[in-house]
Amino acid sequence: MRKLLMGNEAIAYGAAEAGVQVVTGYPGTPSSEILTTLAELAKERGFYVEWSVNEKAALEVAAGACYAGARAMVTMKQVGLNVAADPLMTLAYIGVKGGLVLAVADDPGPHSSQNEQDTRKFAQFAKLPVLDPADPQEAKDMAREAFRLSEELGLPVILRPTTRTCHVCQDVEVAGEYITEQADTGFQKDPRWVIFPSLAAQRHIWLNRQQEKARDIFENSPFNTVLPGDGRLGIIAGGVAYHYVKEALAQLKLNLPVLKIGTPYPLPHNLVLKFIQQLDQVLVVEEQEPVLEDQLVGLIYRHGISLTVSGKHNHLVPREGELDTDKIKGILANFLHLELPAPENISLPPLPVRPPVLCAGCPHRASFYIFKQAAAGSKAVFTGDIGCYTLGNMAPLHAVDTCLCMGASITIGSGLQLVVKDSKVVAFLGDSTFFHTGLPGLINAVHNRANLTVVVLDNRTTAMTGHQSHPGLNRNVSGENVQPLDIAKLAAACGVPLIKVADPFAYREALAAAKEALAFNGVSLVVMRRECVAVAKERKAPRKIDPAKCLNCRLCIEELGCPAIAGGEQAPVISAACTGCDLCRQICPSEAITEGSDVE
């Protein structure tokens, strides 16, 4: 049976077909749909799925299930692997019993990430095999095979799709049958599950031997294929870059031999040696880091082969950003010393400038504005975090001065307040981020007596990645009712001496809470609680500006930056995008904003 599936959906189907029993993860674009699809399939198949509090917790839950023989998958994006690195590095030594697959989506570009790190490098670092799908069909097939490979090697296996593979759609062949019968041996007590330095020394020898076993398996992997061609110039391509190479060769009417590598680490030596033995030059095409290229260079050096290798090290292939067919055509032209025809000179109007912006009616806009008003007249530094609210750094709000990684707003702020004694430091982070890695930073700030105001922007969802659940809500990924955790009560349990809960759309009350928190000497915390406008069940009608009352001070435009308010002939105009949050009405000095609508 064939189904039109996004790459992430295809990975989920592959895991389900392989008989996955436990699925954990933390949302992050471009990976999120893997787990949400598995959550839907779980209703039919009966396996367990959870959004974990962070990637470290997700991997440890999955590892526990694998210790007892279950097949488990963990989903995350590339920066999430940093959070999971602590258990992963040692888990490689301990090994697994049931198959364990980490679906780690990389984001070349980057489109929605704070870096474009290459998970294939992480796999080398951890000494774990990695699979690199080129399209959704292969992503599904690799996901299924990864469980078998994990059990054969006794190692976690990393599946590394990139953004285009994750989000492109393809007709995918899906099985009507699922693996249901698995050896249920349960957890068997064994010293191997308890890592000691002496055991680590022994297991490191085993782990190194498994590299060669994995390499032998990959020699005959169906994910590595050769496209025959003419001449003594060849191409080695990995992941989605393989399709760009195929398209570019077809458009340029070239017939070069191509080796597609779907198993980038460890590199299958014999397969590569056989491919290059009739070549004088080879071009290595891969996104991000020279993982294939570096292994190839080492291989030909050890075998004394005279071969010219082109790619990233001679700057023919970029190490930054995404590749595409047009870029590959230019790379091939340079590699082959071809002259490409000049592109047709088609005059097109310039694309409109569309900077990212907080939604009309976003409660974060109100929170940022309130704290800027509360801090007016004094020096203040605003540390930010990863989420929609990172856009608080955009004009006209300018309320995010730093942003590093998940949960870092509190700890960065704790460091800043040690040095900028004449400024008040305000740390903004979201509700999901608070549970992810905010709590340790808050405890650290309290224990070390920081002078810091923490603002939790609680919009009742994990908004940026697709509105997933988190521990502060009364539902889980399966839609079951669960006990929500109260952020204010958690902060009190952590010893925060001043805690306020405010609605950012109740301007005067929220402003008073902000001023009290800023005036406090020590750690204070304000929970700005209002549901994300994108999931709000009710919206008010758009507001209206009365030109007769309007002073045309442009405060509503120049201070808020709301996309629903724009300049008009006589006065600003509110569009149909308005959700009636009332922030503009509450700050208007002439009371010119009323209920009703400017929209005819």
RODO-2510 file (C-alpha; in nm, 4 decimals, decimal comma):
residues 600
     n   res          X          Y          Z
     1     m     0,0000     0,0000     0,0000
     2     r     0,1249     0,3473    -0,0846
     3     k     0,0547     0,6636     0,1149
     4     l     0,1521     1,0255     0,0584
     5     l     0,3681     1,0961     0,3625
     6     m     0,5905     1,3724     0,4886
     7     g     0,9388     1,2477     0,5703
     8     n     0,8745     1,2726     0,9425
     9     e     0,5506     1,0769     0,9040
    10     a     0,7371     0,8135     0,7031
    11     i     0,9904     0,7716     0,9851
    12     a     0,7031     0,7172     1,2260
    13     y     0,5517     0,4497     1,0016
    14     g     0,8896     0,2780     0,9773
    15     a     0,9214     0,2698     1,3555
    16     a     0,5673     0,1382     1,3942
    17     e     0,6306    -0,1335     1,1347
    18     a     0,9428    -0,2334     1,3269
    19     g     0,7316    -0,2932     1,6370
    20     v     0,8458     0,0041     1,8431
    21     q     0,7129    -0,0249     2,1986
    22     v     0,8281     0,2979     2,3643
    23     v     0,8606     0,6418     2,2021
    24     t     0,9932     0,9491     2,3820
    25     g     1,1113     1,2906     2,2691
    26     y     1,1085     1,6651     2,3014
    27     p     0,9576     1,8847     2,0275
    28     g     1,1867     2,0767     1,7963
    29     t     1,1569     2,1743     1,4317
    30     p     1,2237     1,9954     1,1988
    31     s     1,1647     1,6750     1,4014
    32     s     0,8328     1,7294     1,5812
    33     e     0,5970     1,5440     1,3471
    34     i     0,7766     1,2130     1,4025
    35     l     0,6460     1,1793     1,7555
    36     t     0,3048     1,3359     1,6918
    37     t     0,2481     1,0839     1,4092
    38     l     0,3570     0,7997     1,6360
    39     a     0,1150     0,9264     1,9011
    40     e    -0,1675     0,8837     1,6506
    41     l    -0,0446     0,5391     1,5440
    42     a    -0,0150     0,4394     1,9108
    43     k    -0,3918     0,4682     1,9509
    44     e    -0,4253     0,1839     1,6988
    45     r    -0,1131    -0,0177     1,7816
    46     g    -0,1052     0,0230     2,1596
    47     f     0,2563     0,1271     2,2177
    48     y     0,3662     0,3973     2,4635
    49     v     0,4422     0,7580     2,3582
    50     e     0,5421     1,0604     2,5667
    51     w     0,6659     1,4132     2,5313
    52     s     0,9470     1,4101     2,7861
    53     v     1,0537     1,7108     2,9902
    54     n     1,3759     1,7364     2,7841
    55     e     1,5956     1,5266     2,5550
    56     k     1,8142     1,3884     2,8336
    57     a     1,5078     1,2572     3,0157
    58     a     1,3686     1,1208     2,6874
    59     l     1,6827     0,9217     2,6121
    60     e     1,7083     0,7843     2,9648
    61     v     1,3447     0,6684     2,9650
    62     a     1,3993     0,4978     2,6292
    63     a     1,7248     0,3408     2,7508
    64     g     1,5466     0,1929     3,0509
    65     a     1,2903     0,0331     2,8212
    66     c     1,5691    -0,1064     2,6005
    67     y     1,7458    -0,2557     2,9039
    68     a     1,4374    -0,4748     2,9423
    69     g     1,4359    -0,5759     2,5754
    70     a     1,1820    -0,3308     2,4307
    71     r     1,2337    -0,1471     2,1054
    72     a     1,2389     0,2299     2,1639
    73     m     1,2745     0,5488     1,9619
    74     v     1,3788     0,8953     2,0818
    75     t     1,3035     1,2042     1,8708
    76     m     1,4707     1,5446     1,8827
    77     k     1,6441     1,8082     1,6702
    78     q     2,0178     1,8520     1,6408
    79     v     2,0613     2,0929     1,9333
    80     g     1,8541     1,8586     2,1493
    81     l     2,1266     1,5984     2,1051
    82     n     2,3522     1,8274     2,3087
    83     v     2,1103     1,7935     2,6002
    84     a     2,1026     1,4154     2,5561
    85     a     2,4808     1,3883     2,5169
    86     d     2,5513     1,2978     2,8808
    87     p     2,3603     0,9671     2,8788
    88     l     2,4369     0,8992     2,5110
    89     m     2,8152     0,8949     2,5441
    90     t     2,8060     0,6364     2,8244
    91     l     2,5144     0,4417     2,6763
    92     a     2,7410     0,3662     2,3796
    93     y     2,9721     0,1824     2,6229
    94     i     2,6935     0,0032     2,8091
    95     g     2,5058    -0,0907     2,4947
    96     v     2,1429    -0,1898     2,4596
    97     k     1,9344    -0,5049     2,4599
    98     g     1,6255    -0,3966     2,2688
    99     g     1,6757    -0,1822     1,9599
   100     l     1,7209     0,1884     2,0359
   101     v     1,6943     0,4462     1,7561
   102     l     1,7606     0,8181     1,7974
   103     a     1,5813     1,0164     1,5259
   104     v     1,7804     1,3406     1,5276
   105     a     1,6737     1,5946     1,2645
   106     d     1,9415     1,8350     1,1419
   107     d     1,8581     2,1855     1,0213
   108     p     2,1030     2,3085     0,7538
   109     g     2,0337     2,6710     0,6816
   110     p     1,9470     2,7003     0,9620
   111     h     1,5723     2,7592     0,9275
   112     s     1,4613     2,7378     1,2891
   113     s     1,7676     2,6639     1,5002
   114     q     2,0415     2,8481     1,6818
   115     n     2,3125     2,6544     1,4950
   116     e     2,3520     2,4067     1,2079
   117     q     2,5633     2,1422     1,3786
   118     d     2,6063     1,8098     1,2003
   119     t     2,4777     1,5029     1,3872
   120     r     2,7010     1,2772     1,1766
   121     k     2,9970     1,4331     1,3596
   122     f     2,8249     1,3586     1,6895
   123     a     2,7802     0,9980     1,5801
   124     q     3,1538     0,9733     1,5135
   125     f     3,2237     1,1295     1,8520
   126     a     2,9976     0,8788     2,0287
   127     k     3,1201     0,5930     1,8036
   128     l     2,7653     0,5096     1,6953
   129     p     2,6428     0,4140     1,3472
   130     v     2,4367     0,6731     1,1644
   131     l     2,1932     0,6486     0,8725
   132     d     2,1366     0,9467     0,6408
   133     p     1,8078     0,9268     0,4442
   134     a     1,7758     1,1028     0,1094
   135     d     1,3941     1,1003     0,0836
   136     p     1,0825     0,9912     0,2788
   137     q     1,0765     0,6360     0,1382
   138     e     1,4337     0,5802     0,2425
   139     a     1,3674     0,7482     0,5781
   140     k     1,0900     0,4949     0,6452
   141     d     1,3030     0,2017     0,5346
   142     m     1,6002     0,3214     0,7379
   143     a     1,3871     0,3709     1,0481
   144     r     1,2724     0,0115     1,0252
   145     e     1,6197    -0,1244     0,9551
   146     a     1,7761     0,0837     1,2328
   147     f     1,6061    -0,1254     1,5031
   148     r     1,7408    -0,4495     1,3581
   149     l     2,0873    -0,2963     1,3217
   150     s     2,0773    -0,1686     1,6802
   151     e     1,9997    -0,5150     1,8157
   152     e     2,2614    -0,6827     1,5972
   153     l     2,5332    -0,4437     1,7149
   154     g     2,4016    -0,3942     2,0692
   155     l     2,4340    -0,0180     2,0137
   156     p     2,2017     0,2803     1,9790
   157     v     2,1673     0,3814     1,6133
   158     i     2,1196     0,7412     1,4969
   159     l     1,8819     0,8245     1,2116
   160     r     1,9692     1,1699     1,0794
   161     p     1,7146     1,3262     0,8427
   162     t     1,7651     1,6889     0,7420
   163     t     1,5012     1,9595     0,7032
   164     r     1,4133     1,8865     0,3400
   165     t     1,3866     1,5122     0,3989
   166     c     1,1756     1,5753     0,7090
   167     h     0,9265     1,8048     0,5407
   168     v     0,9083     1,6928     0,1774
   169     c     0,6208     1,4607     0,0812
   170     q     0,6413     1,1421    -0,1273
   171     d     0,4335     0,8384    -0,2131
   172     v     0,5740     0,5885     0,0355
   173     e     0,5266     0,2135     0,0349
   174     v     0,3975     0,1184     0,3789
   175     a     0,3454    -0,2330     0,5089
   176     g     0,0072    -0,3596     0,6083
   177     e     0,1734    -0,5760     0,8703
   178     y     0,3648    -0,4805     1,1826
   179     i     0,6171    -0,6714     1,3879
   180     t     0,4264    -0,7670     1,7001
   181     e     0,6046    -1,0707     1,8376
   182     q     0,9240    -0,9765     2,0158
   183     a     1,1290    -1,1622     2,2735
   184     d     0,9934    -1,0384     2,6071
   185     t     1,2782    -1,1357     2,8341
   186     g     1,2268    -0,8498     3,0782
   187     f     1,5057    -0,6881     3,2739
   188     q     1,7807    -0,9277     3,3721
   189     k     2,0118    -0,8093     3,6474
   190     d     2,3691    -0,7928     3,5252
   191     p     2,6793    -0,5927     3,6250
   192     r     2,6933    -0,4581     3,2669
   193     w     2,4128    -0,2135     3,3446
   194     v     2,6151    -0,0361     3,6164
   195     i     2,8952     0,1710     3,4687
   196     f     3,2169     0,1826     3,6702
   197     p     3,5554     0,3064     3,5433
   198     s     3,6812    -0,0526     3,5268
   199     l     3,3784    -0,1589     3,3213
   200     a     3,4091     0,1490     3,0987
   201     a     3,7700     0,0522     3,0168
   202     q     3,6578    -0,2962     2,9134
   203     r     3,3554    -0,1788     2,7173
   204     h     3,5563     0,0799     2,5267
   205     i     3,7493    -0,2046     2,3655
   206     w     3,4188    -0,3698     2,2729
   207     l     3,2807    -0,0407     2,1372
   208     n     3,5808     0,0060     1,9105
   209     r     3,5397    -0,3473     1,7757
   210     q     3,1739    -0,2755     1,7008
   211     q     3,2846     0,0026     1,4647
   212     e     3,4370    -0,2545     1,2325
   213     k     3,1365    -0,4831     1,2651
   214     a     2,9093    -0,1952     1,1669
   215     r     3,1382    -0,1138     0,8733
   216     d     3,1139    -0,4733     0,7500
   217     i     2,7350    -0,4602     0,7699
   218     f     2,7281    -0,1347     0,5750
   219     e     2,9360    -0,2844     0,2926
   220     n     2,6212    -0,4607     0,1695
   221     s     2,3622    -0,2081     0,2810
   222     p     2,0859    -0,1393     0,0271
   223     f     2,1116     0,2265     0,1287
   224     n     2,4454     0,2519    -0,0540
   225     t     2,4115     0,2341    -0,4331
   226     v     2,6163     0,3074    -0,7440
   227     l     2,4872     0,4882    -1,0501
   228     p     2,7189     0,3851    -1,3386
   229     g     2,8589     0,6526    -1,5651
   230     d     3,1333     0,7424    -1,8081
   231     g     3,4832     0,8794    -1,7591
   232     r     3,7337     0,8954    -1,4783
   233     l     3,5616     1,1679    -1,2793
   234     g     3,3121     1,0529    -1,0180
   235     i     3,0885     1,1835    -0,7419
   236     i     3,0210     1,0566    -0,3905
   237     a     2,7025     1,2031    -0,2425
   238     g     2,5199     1,1601     0,0868
   239     g     2,1688     1,2271     0,2124
   240     v     1,9372     1,4627     0,0263
   241     a     2,2386     1,6003    -0,1674
   242     y     2,2254     1,2799    -0,3732
   243     h     1,8971     1,3896    -0,5328
   244     y     2,0360     1,7361    -0,6047
   245     v     2,3323     1,5715    -0,7781
   246     k     2,1047     1,3496    -0,9887
   247     e     1,8909     1,6450    -1,0965
   248     a     2,1931     1,8626    -1,1745
   249     l     2,3565     1,5903    -1,3846
   250     a     2,0330     1,5380    -1,5775
   251     q     1,9905     1,9098    -1,6442
   252     l     2,3529     1,9419    -1,7574
   253     k     2,3206     1,6231    -1,9672
   254     l     2,6184     1,4646    -1,7928
   255     n     2,6719     1,0948    -1,7269
   256     l     2,9182     1,0680    -1,4370
   257     p     2,9418     0,7700    -1,2018
   258     v     2,7818     0,8439    -0,8643
   259     l     2,8178     0,6565    -0,5365
   260     k     2,5284     0,7258    -0,3015
   261     i     2,6185     0,6769     0,0647
   262     g     2,3262     0,6368     0,3046
   263     t     2,5472     0,5057     0,5867
   264     p     2,7985     0,7887     0,6390
   265     y     2,9538     0,6493     0,9561
   266     p     3,1324     0,4186     0,9680
   267     l     3,2159     0,4488     0,5979
   268     p     3,2029     0,1163     0,4063
   269     h     3,5671     0,0993     0,2940
   270     n     3,5524    -0,1820     0,0400
   271     l     3,2533    -0,0342    -0,1399
   272     v     3,4261     0,3032    -0,1673
   273     l     3,7585     0,1518    -0,2751
   274     k     3,5862    -0,0423    -0,5512
   275     f     3,4119     0,2739    -0,6712
   276     i     3,7214     0,4938    -0,6828
   277     q     3,9661     0,2412    -0,8314
   278     q     3,8860     0,3519    -1,1877
   279     l     3,8775     0,7247    -1,1087
   280     d     4,1329     1,0053    -1,1233
   281     q     3,9174     1,2640    -0,9450
   282     v     3,6216     1,2446    -0,7138
   283     l     3,3846     1,5171    -0,5943
   284     v     3,2270     1,4651    -0,2514
   285     v     2,8894     1,6354    -0,2128
   286     e     2,7313     1,6512     0,1325
   287     e     2,5597     1,9158     0,3420
   288     q     2,7290     2,0695     0,6433
   289     e     3,0535     1,9052     0,7595
   290     p     3,3012     1,6972     0,5495
   291     v     3,2132     1,3683     0,7194
   292     l     3,2302     1,1550     0,4045
   293     e     3,5175     1,3568     0,2658
   294     d     3,7377     1,3255     0,5749
   295     q     3,6878     0,9492     0,5883
   296     l     3,7629     0,9219     0,2150
   297     v     4,0852     1,1230     0,2478
   298     g     4,2025     0,8979     0,5315
   299     l     4,1108     0,5864     0,3337
   300     i     4,3049     0,6764     0,0197
   301     y     4,6047     0,7883     0,2266
   302     r     4,6214     0,4543     0,4088
   303     h     4,5992     0,2620     0,0795
   304     g     4,8474     0,4815    -0,1048
   305     i     4,5936     0,5674    -0,3762
   306     s     4,6607     0,8595    -0,6095
   307     l     4,3265     1,0356    -0,6277
   308     t     4,2311     1,4026    -0,6335
   309     v     3,9484     1,4692    -0,3846
   310     s     3,7377     1,7830    -0,4228
   311     g     3,4715     1,9036    -0,1860
   312     k     3,4712     2,1180     0,1223
   313     h     3,8420     2,1265     0,1924
   314     n     3,9176     2,2994    -0,1370
   315     h     3,6078     2,5195    -0,0912
   316     l     3,4273     2,3786    -0,3928
   317     v     3,1341     2,2688    -0,1754
   318     p     3,0211     2,5094     0,0994
   319     r     3,0243     2,3995     0,4644
   320     e     2,7410     2,6350     0,5561
   321     g     2,3735     2,6345     0,4657
   322     e     2,1667     2,4078     0,2456
   323     l     2,2533     2,2759    -0,0957
   324     d     2,0112     2,2678    -0,3876
   325     t     2,0144     2,1697    -0,7524
   326     d     2,1244     2,5117    -0,8793
   327     k     2,4136     2,5227    -0,6323
   328     i     2,5203     2,1741    -0,7380
   329     k     2,5155     2,2803    -1,1045
   330     g     2,7579     2,5599    -1,0205
   331     i     2,9762     2,3215    -0,8194
   332     l     2,9837     2,0731    -1,1085
   333     a     3,0718     2,3513    -1,3514
   334     n     3,3710     2,4446    -1,1372
   335     f     3,4706     2,0802    -1,0883
   336     l     3,4479     1,9987    -1,4590
   337     h     3,5626     2,3417    -1,5862
   338     l     3,2395     2,3952    -1,7741
   339     e     3,0819     2,7216    -1,8815
   340     l     2,7162     2,7334    -1,7898
   341     p     2,4808     2,9291    -2,0134
   342     a     2,3938     3,2693    -1,8741
   343     p     2,0573     3,2665    -1,6993
   344     e     1,7690     3,4376    -1,8742
   345     n     1,7401     3,7983    -1,7685
   346     i     1,3854     3,8008    -1,6361
   347     s     1,2819     4,1188    -1,4610
   348     l     1,0882     4,0360    -1,1481
   349     p     0,9590     4,2714    -0,8824
   350     p     1,1515     4,2552    -0,5544
   351     l     1,0111     4,0223    -0,2923
   352     p     0,8388     4,2003    -0,0051
   353     v     1,0365     4,2243     0,3168
   354     r     0,8713     3,9925     0,5688
   355     p     1,0601     3,9987     0,8976
   356     p     0,9388     3,7537     1,1619
   357     v     0,6974     3,9076     1,4091
   358     l     0,4944     3,8054     1,7119
   359     c     0,1329     3,7324     1,6152
   360     a    -0,1366     3,9919     1,6604
   361     g    -0,2725     3,9323     2,0091
   362     c     0,0385     3,7449     2,1279
   363     p     0,0566     3,7758     2,5078
   364     h     0,4374     3,7871     2,4891
   365     r     0,4168     4,1329     2,3268
   366     a     0,2254     4,2605     2,6270
   367     s     0,4730     4,1013     2,8698
   368     f     0,7729     4,2584     2,6991
   369     y     0,6066     4,5993     2,6811
   370     i     0,5071     4,5835     3,0473
   371     f     0,8583     4,5049     3,1672
   372     k     1,0087     4,7734     2,9469
   373     q     0,7671     5,0210     3,1016
   374     a     0,8399     4,8927     3,4509
   375     a     1,2142     4,9358     3,3909
   376     a     1,1818     5,2761     3,2211
   377     g     1,4192     5,5346     3,3603
   378     s     1,6673     5,2759     3,4858
   379     k     1,9235     5,0499     3,3270
   380     a     1,8015     4,7000     3,2478
   381     v     1,9381     4,3996     3,0602
   382     f     1,6887     4,1494     2,9201
   383     t     1,8166     3,7937     2,8725
   384     g     1,6111     3,5766     2,6399
   385     d     1,5629     3,2126     2,5536
   386     i     1,4609     2,9768     2,2742
   387     g     1,0997     3,0074     2,1601
   388     c     0,8530     3,2440     1,9922
   389     y     0,9556     3,5043     2,2463
   390     t     1,3050     3,5275     2,0958
   391     l     1,1270     3,7673     1,8583
   392     g     1,1152     4,0103     2,1500
   393     n     1,4505     4,1320     2,0198
   394     m     1,2831     4,2751     1,7083
   395     a     1,1854     4,6400     1,6697
   396     p     1,0096     4,8132     1,8298
   397     l     1,0165     4,5965     2,1447
   398     h     1,3951     4,5425     2,1731
   399     a     1,3381     4,3406     2,4914
   400     v     1,5749     4,0479     2,4292
   401     d     1,9450     4,1340     2,4591
   402     t     2,0871     3,7793     2,4742
   403     c     1,9814     3,4362     2,3531
   404     l     2,2015     3,1255     2,3692
   405     c     2,0181     2,7967     2,4191
   406     m     1,7243     2,6364     2,5996
   407     g     1,7036     2,7460     2,9620
   408     a     2,0073     2,9761     2,9437
   409     s     1,8210     3,3007     3,0086
   410     i     1,8294     3,2456     3,3871
   411     t     2,1904     3,1306     3,4043
   412     i     2,3174     3,3955     3,1601
   413     g     2,1280     3,6506     3,3685
   414     s     2,2852     3,5124     3,6848
   415     g     2,6278     3,5720     3,5371
   416     l     2,5448     3,9194     3,4089
   417     q     2,4141     4,0405     3,7443
   418     l     2,7521     3,9640     3,8977
   419     v     2,9135     4,2218     3,6692
   420     v     2,6535     4,4838     3,5667
   421     k     2,5878     4,6044     3,9191
   422     d     2,4156     4,9226     3,7995
   423     s     2,1541     4,7364     3,5929
   424     k     1,8573     4,5207     3,6766
   425     v     1,8681     4,1875     3,4935
   426     v     1,5435     4,0342     3,3693
   427     a     1,5413     3,6749     3,2375
   428     f     1,2571     3,5764     3,0020
   429     l     1,1734     3,2132     2,9212
   430     g     0,8666     3,0142     2,8228
   431     d     0,6615     2,7658     3,0186
   432     s     0,7828     2,4586     2,8272
   433     t     1,1413     2,5853     2,8481
   434     f     1,1013     2,6378     3,2232
   435     f     1,0369     2,2646     3,2617
   436     h     1,3003     2,1705     3,0012
   437     t     1,6084     2,3313     3,1586
   438     g     1,4879     2,6392     3,3455
   439     l     1,4459     2,4773     3,6855
   440     p     1,8164     2,3967     3,7469
   441     g     1,9094     2,7559     3,6605
   442     l     1,6426     2,8912     3,8949
   443     i     1,7638     2,6708     4,1799
   444     n     2,1197     2,7824     4,1090
   445     a     2,0163     3,1495     4,1200
   446     v     1,8352     3,1075     4,4523
   447     h     2,1164     2,9063     4,6108
   448     n     2,3778     3,1624     4,5072
   449     r     2,1671     3,4636     4,6050
   450     a     2,1431     3,6243     4,2630
   451     n     1,9756     3,9594     4,2149
   452     l     1,7552     3,8646     3,9234
   453     t     1,3966     3,8860     3,8008
   454     v     1,2739     3,5765     3,6165
   455     v     0,9707     3,6109     3,3884
   456     v     0,7998     3,2901     3,2776
   457     l     0,5949     3,3595     2,9662
   458     d     0,3281     3,0983     3,0286
   459     n     0,1152     3,0747     2,7155
   460     r    -0,0136     2,7277     2,8072
   461     t     0,1552     2,5389     2,5221
   462     t     0,4824     2,4669     2,3437
   463     a     0,3945     2,7171     2,0758
   464     m     0,6948     2,7509     1,8475
   465     t     0,7188     2,3829     1,7552
   466     g     0,3501     2,3128     1,6999
   467     h     0,1613     2,3406     2,0314
   468     q     0,2794     2,0234     2,2004
   469     s     0,1921     1,9455     2,5625
   470     h     0,4236     2,0009     2,8592
   471     p     0,4080     1,9248     3,2352
   472     g     0,2279     2,2519     3,3114
   473     l    -0,0831     2,1365     3,1238
   474     n    -0,3606     1,8982     3,2218
   475     r    -0,3117     1,6768     2,9150
   476     n    -0,0341     1,4629     2,7688
   477     v     0,0516     1,3733     2,4101
   478     s    -0,2195     1,1063     2,4066
   479     g    -0,4843     1,3555     2,5190
   480     e    -0,5231     1,1900     2,8580
   481     n    -0,5965     1,4010     3,1640
   482     v    -0,2911     1,4402     3,3870
   483     q    -0,2049     1,6428     3,6948
   484     p    -0,0589     1,9787     3,5813
   485     l     0,2423     2,1224     3,7615
   486     d     0,2040     2,4790     3,8857
   487     i     0,5025     2,6956     3,7910
   488     a     0,4483     2,9386     4,0788
   489     k     0,4333     2,6557     4,3328
   490     l     0,7441     2,4950     4,1838
   491     a     0,9260     2,8276     4,2134
   492     a     0,8177     2,8524     4,5768
   493     a     0,9493     2,5005     4,6401
   494     c     1,2797     2,6137     4,4885
   495     g     1,2973     2,8910     4,7484
   496     v     1,2104     3,1937     4,5356
   497     p     1,1110     3,4591     4,7940
   498     l     0,8915     3,6810     4,5726
   499     i     0,6485     3,5257     4,3237
   500     k     0,3739     3,6994     4,1281
   501     v     0,1218     3,5630     3,8794
   502     a    -0,0266     3,8129     3,6356
   503     d    -0,2322     3,8315     3,3171
   504     p    -0,0303     4,0371     3,0659
   505     f    -0,3530     4,1631     2,9120
   506     a    -0,4549     4,3149     3,2467
   507     y    -0,2102     4,5956     3,1905
   508     r    -0,2222     4,7923     3,5169
   509     e    -0,2188     4,4888     3,7453
   510     a     0,0617     4,3237     3,5474
   511     l     0,2640     4,6466     3,5442
   512     a     0,2329     4,6707     3,9240
   513     a     0,3564     4,3107     3,9579
   514     a     0,6492     4,3823     3,7261
   515     k     0,7511     4,6928     3,9198
   516     e     0,7372     4,5051     4,2504
   517     a     0,9512     4,2240     4,1120
   518     l     1,2097     4,4649     3,9707
   519     a     1,2326     4,6522     4,2994
   520     f     1,3001     4,3343     4,4958
   521     n     1,6589     4,2652     4,6015
   522     g     1,7159     3,8974     4,5257
   523     v     1,5470     3,6421     4,3027
   524     s     1,1928     3,7356     4,2045
   525     l     0,9693     3,5511     3,9615
   526     v     0,6650     3,6644     3,7653
   527     v     0,4455     3,4177     3,5786
   528     m     0,2816     3,6059     3,2908
   529     r    -0,0046     3,3686     3,2183
   530     r    -0,2276     3,3992     2,9121
   531     e    -0,3131     3,1375     2,6508
   532     c    -0,1362     3,1531     2,3132
   533     v    -0,3556     3,3376     2,0657
   534     a    -0,3126     3,0597     1,8081
   535     v    -0,4904     2,8069     2,0300
   536     a    -0,7216     3,0389     2,2253
   537     k    -1,0778     2,9118     2,2257
   538     e    -1,2312     3,2599     2,2149
   539     r    -1,1284     3,5805     2,0431
   540     k    -1,2791     3,9238     2,0821
   541     a    -1,3849     4,1310     1,7852
   542     p    -1,1254     4,3670     1,6335
   543     r    -1,0942     4,7071     1,8016
   544     k    -1,1545     5,0461     1,6374
   545     i    -0,9653     5,3759     1,6488
   546     d    -1,1772     5,6928     1,6655
   547     p    -0,9989     5,9521     1,4464
   548     a    -1,1727     6,2345     1,6334
   549     k    -1,0095     6,1334     1,9605
   550     c    -0,6781     6,0051     1,8212
   551     l    -0,3784     6,2339     1,8864
   552     n    -0,1838     6,0500     1,6139
   553     c     0,0931     5,9969     1,8696
   554     r     0,1582     5,6588     1,7046
   555     l     0,2235     5,4999     2,0432
   556     c     0,0182     5,1958     1,9416
   557     i     0,2322     5,1498     1,6298
   558     e     0,5796     5,2511     1,7413
   559     e     0,5798     5,0941     2,0884
   560     l     0,3936     4,7672     2,0291
   561     g     0,4769     4,6594     1,6750
   562     c     0,1464     4,4744     1,6453
   563     p     0,0903     4,3562     1,2872
   564     a    -0,2808     4,4368     1,3191
   565     i    -0,2139     4,8124     1,3539
   566     a    -0,0901     5,0250     1,0661
   567     g    -0,0827     5,3922     0,9733
   568     g    -0,3853     5,5477     0,8073
   569     e    -0,4711     5,8764     0,6413
   570     q    -0,6148     6,0410     0,9533
   571     a    -0,5171     5,7964     1,2271
   572     p    -0,3796     5,4453     1,2678
   573     v    -0,6090     5,1690     1,1438
   574     i    -0,6738     4,8315     1,3053
   575     s    -0,7126     4,5418     1,0605
   576     a    -0,9132     4,2206     1,0733
   577     a    -0,6039     4,0468     1,2151
   578     c    -0,6843     4,2066     1,5523
   579     t    -0,7894     3,9550     1,8186
   580     g    -0,9156     4,2103     2,0692
   581     c    -0,6377     4,1636     2,3240
   582     d    -0,6990     4,5240     2,4356
   583     l    -0,3351     4,6089     2,5077
   584     c    -0,3436     4,9022     2,2641
   585     r    -0,6691     5,0289     2,4151
   586     q    -0,5237     5,0185     2,7674
   587     i    -0,2141     5,2219     2,6788
   588     c    -0,3817     5,4766     2,4477
   589     p    -0,3396     5,8193     2,6149
   590     s    -0,6501     5,9658     2,4511
   591     e    -0,8828     5,6640     2,4933
   592     a    -0,9318     5,6644     2,1173
   593     i    -0,9431     5,2846     2,0856
   594     t    -1,2816     5,1309     2,1469
   595     e    -1,4816     4,8182     2,0796
   596     g    -1,6070     4,7908     1,7262
   597     s    -1,4087     4,7498     1,4105
   598     d    -1,2210     4,9544     1,1520
   599     v    -1,2862     4,6686     0,9104
   600     e    -1,5804     4,7273     0,6790
***
